[in-house]
């Protein structure tokens, strides 16, 4: 009997061998943290909102997972699902913009880079917009701007707080000036919402950059961010060349912005729903005492 046969005979009945363990990993039962490398049981990782329990690294999550994490079961009602982008400029880089849109829509199952709707958080009604970085880097085109504007107007009309989960590389270059116009359009809708004395909370996730940062991402009554996410307008090299100054390391991190007053709080993802619900509760009109 070889040494390997002896160890095989010593293995407890029912214990997984190497082949079965590799098959479990291949089948998605285990997930490797991209930051610290620890292997995490996928079901436990999802239960912890896809945050590594060892190093607190926030693994990216996308639209449907965000809805499940933030919205009470069976209370989500989508808004403006039928809006789809077009190619108003006939733009072409390495391939036509129209073809690029069709490919990313088939790949992600999304119409564009944001989903909007209303739902409840711990029984409290709210309007929610969720940007999805998988769709052309979460870039802000005409449809993203229109859907967010309509969401805010719906919230203003129905006296609802607005929450936008931000994740974007900025304005969508394939739509040129039309994409830049969305910054002003969304900001105008938010001003109307503010004048109605209603709450707006942007949640900045990794990454939040470009025209999104320069507009609605930084216009919140209370601005929240996930730990260690990148928040900024332009890249470090571009800013250094423009200012002709050396910038500190990590100056575009959530922690740096918190220390300099640009962000109000950093909230870990497992606590995000409870935090948002508490903020909505605190800013809801209280009944007048008799």
N, C-alpha and C positions, 0 to 999 in steps of 0.2 A: 504494500500500500504506500502510495506517495504521500508526501507531507500535505499536499493540497487536498487529497482524498480524505486524509485524517481530519483536516479542518472542516471539510464539507460535512463529515459525519458528526462533528461536534456542534454544528449549527443547530440552534433550537428549532423545533418544528414550527412552521409558519413564519419564521423570520425571513425578510426579503433578501435575496441575493443581489449581487452587483448588477446583473442584467435587469432585474425587475426595478431596482432603484433608478438605473439610467432610463428605463422606459417611463417611470413616473415623472422624471424631470422633463423628458421629451414630450410627454403628454400635457405639460403645463401644470402639474401638481405642485411644482416648486418654482420659485422665482429668485433669481440672484440679484441682490441689491447692486446697482451700478456704482454706488459710492464706496461702500465698505466691503462688498463681495460676499456677504453672508447669505446663506441659502434660507429662504423663508417659505413656509407652507403657504401656497397661494390663497387658500381660503382665509387663513389668518391675516394675510396681507390686505385682502379686500375688506375684512372686518375692521381693520385699522385705517381705512380710507387710503390705502396704498402708501402708507408712510412706514419706512423701515423702523422696526422696534429697537434696533441696535444703535443706529446713528442718526435717526430722525430725518433721513433723506426723504424728500417728497417726490415720489415717482410720478411722472406726468399722468394726469387723468383727463378724460375728454367728456364730451357733452352728456352722453347718456349716463355715465358714471356720476357726473356732477349732479344731475337731476336726482338720481337715486340717493346720493349722499345728503342733499340739502332739502328736498321736497318730501313732505309726508306722502305716504303710500296712497295711490289712487286720487290725488288732488291736482295733478299736473294737467294744465290745459294749454296746448301750444297756440301761438298767435302767428298769423301771416306765414304759414308753412309753404304757400304756393309761390312766394316771391323767388325768382331765379335770376341770376346775372345774365347779361347779354354782352356783346362786344361792340360798344358804340363807336370806338375809334378804329376798328379793324386792325387791332394791334398784332404785331408779329415780332417775336424774337427768334429763338431757335425753332419755335413752332408757333402756329397761330394761337392766339389767346383762346379762341373758341374751342380748339382741340384740347388745349390745356385744361380748360374748365370741364369739358366732358370727361377727361381721364380722371381728374381728381374727384369728381362727383361719383363716378363708378367705383373708385377705390375706397372712398370714405362713406358713401351712402348719404352724404350731406348735400343740400342744395347750395349752401354757401358757408361762410366761416362763423356764423352765429346762429344760435337757436334762441327763440324768445317765447315766453309764455307766462302764465300766472299759476300760482299754487300756494300751498300753505307750509309754513315752517312752525312746527309745534302748535298748529292750530291757528297761526296768524297769517293772513293773506298778504302776498307780496307779488310784485312783478319782477321777473328774473330774466336776464339776458346772459347767455353763456357763449363766450368765444372759444373756438376750437382751432388749435394751432396746426392740426393736421391739414387743414384746408388752406393751402398756399401760405403757410406761416401765419395763419390768423389775420391775414392782411385785410385792411378796411377798404372795401369797394362800395359801390353805390347801394347794393342790396344790404350790406352790413349796416350802413348808415340809415337806410330807410327802415329796416326792421327795428333797430334800436330807437329811432325817432318815434315810430308808431307805438312801440312798447311804452315809452315814456309818456306819450300823449294819452294812451289808454290808462296808464296809472294815474295821471293827473285828473282825468275825467272821473275815475272811479275811486279817487282818494286813497291810492295805494302807495306804499314805499317802493322804491326801485333799487334793485341790486344787480350790478353787472360784474360778472367774472371776467376779468381782462386777461387776455393772452394773445399778443400780436407782435408782428415785426414792423407794423406801421401801415401807412397808406399803400394801396395797391397800384403799383406803377403802370400796370397795363390799362388802367382807366384814367391816368393822367390827372388833369385838373378836377375831373368829376369826383375822384376819390378824395381830394383835398377839401372839396366843398362839404363833405360829410362832417368834418370837424366842426364847422360853424353850425350846421343844421342840428346836430345832436346837442351841441352846447346851448343853442337857442331853446330847444325843447326842455332841457334841464333847467334853464332860467325860469321858464313858465312853471315848471314843477316846483321850483324853489319859492316862487312868489305865492304859490298855493299852500305854503308852509308844510310841505311834505318831505319825507326823508329820502335821501339818496346815498347809497353806500357802494363805492367801487371796491372790488377785491382784486388786488394786483397779484398775479401769479407769474411763473417763469415761462417766457420772458414777457415783459410789457414795455414796448419801446415805440419810437417814432411818433407818428401823428396821433396815435391812441393816447400815449403819455401826454402829448402836448394839448390834449383836449379833454374828453370826458373822464379819462382815468384819474385825473388830478383835480376834478371839480366836486368831489364828494363832500357831504357834510361831515362824514367820518370815513377816513381812508384806511382800509385794512390791507395787509399783505401777508403772503405765506413766507415762511422762513427761507432765507438765502436766495430768494428769487432775484432776478436781474430786472432793474427798473431804470429806464433812461430814455433819452431822445436819440442822440447819435452815438456812434461807437467812440471808444476812448481815443483812438488814434486821430479821428476826425476832429474831436474837441481839442486835443492837444495841439494839432496843427493850426486850428483856428485861433486859439487863445495864446499860443506860443508859451505855454506853461506846462510843467509836469504835474500830472494829477495823481492823487493818492490811490493806492491799491484798494479795490473793493468799493470805490466811491459810487458805483451803481448798484449796490446791493440793498436789500430791504433794511438790513441792520444799520447801514450808514445813513440811509434816508430817514430812518426813525430817530437816530441820534441828532439829526439836523432839522427835525420838525416837519419833514415833507410827508411822513406817514404817521398815522395816529396810533396804530398798534400792529404788532405781528402776531398772527393767530395760527397755530398749528391746525392742519386740516381736520383731525378728529374732533376738535373743539369748535370748528367754524359754524356749524348749524346752530349750536346752542348759543354762541356769541351773537350771531345775526338775529336770532329770535329774541334774545334779551335786549338788544339795541332797539329792535322794532317795538318791543313791549314798553320800553322806557320812553320812547318818543311818540307813542300813541296817545291821542287825546283822552284825558281821564274824564269820567262822568262827573258832572257838577253836583256838589253836595246839596241836598234840599235845604 
